[in-house]
Every structure is written in C-alpha cells, then in structure tokens.
Amino acid sequence: MVEINLTSMPIGETRVLLATGAPVYLFANPVEYHGPHLSLENDGLVSRGLARDLHARLQETHPDWPFLVTADLGMGCAVVPGPGSRQTSFIHQRKQVLETCYALAAMGASRVILMTFHGDPLHLLALQAGVRALAARKIAALSPMNLLVRRIVGLQTGDPQMSEVLGAIQDPQNRRAMAEEMHTDVHAGFGETSLSLHYAPLSVSPCYRNLPPCPRWQPIPALTAMSRAARLAGAQTLADETAYVAQLLGWMGLRPFPGYTGRPSLANAEAGARLGRIIVDGMVKACQDVFEFGAAPPEPVMPWLTTVTLQGRFY
C-alpha cells in the first residue's frame, strides 16, 4: 500500500486528494522506553501497522480512497520512565493536537483518524480534544485506541478473543500463566511485543526471548479500596477504572523498574497477527459507524482525570 504523506506535498495536490473523502491518519505517539527489547518509537511503529491494515479494510468498500497520513507528532503524555523517554505535558499535547486538527480542517479534510498506540488515559483525552474540535467543524473523526483501552480496563480472564491470541503460545503451562496476567499486560509485554514482531520485526531485539517475567507487584491499596467502594455502590465503570490505575501505579513503583509488564519472552508473530486482527476488526466497525452512519466516536476512559489532575499538572 502506497503511503501519501500530506505534509510533504503541495497544498493544491493535497486538496485534490482530500476531495476523494479519504480519511487522514493523524499519528500521535511518544518517544518512550519500552524495556530493553523494543524501540523508543514502538508505539508509532505499531500504530502505523494497524493503520495500514485498517485502511486496507476500508478500501474494500472505498477503493478510491488513497492512504493519506501525516508526520507523527512524536509526543505523548505520561510516558514511562527510562532511557530515552520524552515527556510531554497534557496542556502542550492538547495544544499541538488542536493546531494540527485545525490545519487539516483548513486543507479540506472531511474524515480524520487519530492514530496512537500509547494507552495513557490523559494522552487519549488530549487526542479526544482534537476529535471534538473536528466534529464542531462538521468533520467526522475518531480516536480508535479508545476502544482497546476500554477493553483492557474491563478485561476479564476467559475473554474468548484473548483466548484466541493466547492459543499462539504452544506450552500449556505458559499459556495458563499468561492468561492470568493479561489484564496487567499493558506495556511492552506479551501483547505489545507480539504486535511488534508482527508489524515491525526488525525493530525487536532478540533479547526479548531471555527476559524474565515482570516481577509481581501490589496495586496501590488506597485506590484498590476506592475501587471496591465504587463497585459496592454500583459504579462498575468507575470501579474498573480505579482498579486499573491502582495496578498501573503499583507497577510504576517497582524498583528496579523493568520497563515492561507480563512475559515478553512468550511473544511471537502469530500472536501479534491474531491480536492485530482483533484490534483492527473493532477499528473498522467504529470507523464505519462514525463515517457512514454518523455515530458518536468512542470516548476515552477516565474523563474525570483532567479535573482530578488539574489538566495534568499533578499526574
């Protein structure tokens, strides 16, 4: 598939391409530490692979749509600590996303897909500001990573589609162990490393095969208690979100910090292909709903986070 970068083209040609109604893929991924085995640009590499698969599926009903992309913004909120990580504040990220969306609107874009594989909730809230700004200009837009993060936050052991992915692990004992940990496999672990082996195998160091499992950690007790209270009150979504934050902050407190979760040594390209298909299936449906039927785009998790953190100042 030929990738056409609109930022490197004359504006006249850009307008002609946008007149086809094809979506523009706006990439926004951080430079971030992903353990010793993955690239600092891993989120960008994976999101580009997902975008290619997504566009191939959309072309089945819109064969005249060229694959239009932008240069990656190269930024992300709340990146994990480690060698090479570059932090961006929520306020700055939101500003850059909005400015880019305004520019795409001025050039004549009618559909925009904001692509990322960085799942931090505040990062996704910054992207959603762009989605809303475009919608206010009657431009259909969505940030499909919201779908995956919502699924991760509410993931339960025994999810049939996750079982399909785990089926690519040959050893039954390892498969069972990974199944128990999938709800905390959120960064550079089995899932993300498998996607990298599928979409960008040359970027993965062979050392992943010898990495030990991420050490066990304890979720933050106060947040765990808040999650239980929310669940007793019937606030299921808030309970899931608070439990997720409790797990994430507990992992971030590990010392020494491994930079990955789960069991990256179990990763393989077949698992990545299966996981990629599941993710893209969800993205295709969301794009069709938004672009063809005018449905509301998927919302990010934890919309309360910008208020609680004072626009990311305490995060």
Secondary structure, 3 states (H helix, E strand, C coil): CCEEEHHHCCHHHHHHHHCCCCCEEEECCCCCCCCCCCCCCHHHHHHHHHHHHHHHHHCCCCCCCCEEECCCCCCCECCCCCCCCCCECHHHHHHHHHHHHHHHHHHCCCEEEEECCCCCHHHHHHHHHHHHHHHHCCCEEECCHHHHHHHHHCCCCCCHHHHHHHCCCCCHHHHHHHHHHHHHCCCCCHHHHHHHHHHCHHHCCHHHHHCCCCCCCCCCHHHHHHHHHHHHCCCHHHHHHHHHHHHHHHHHCCCCCCCCCCCHHHCCHHHHHHHHHHHHHHHHHHHHHHHHHCCCCCCCCCCCHHHHCCCCCCC
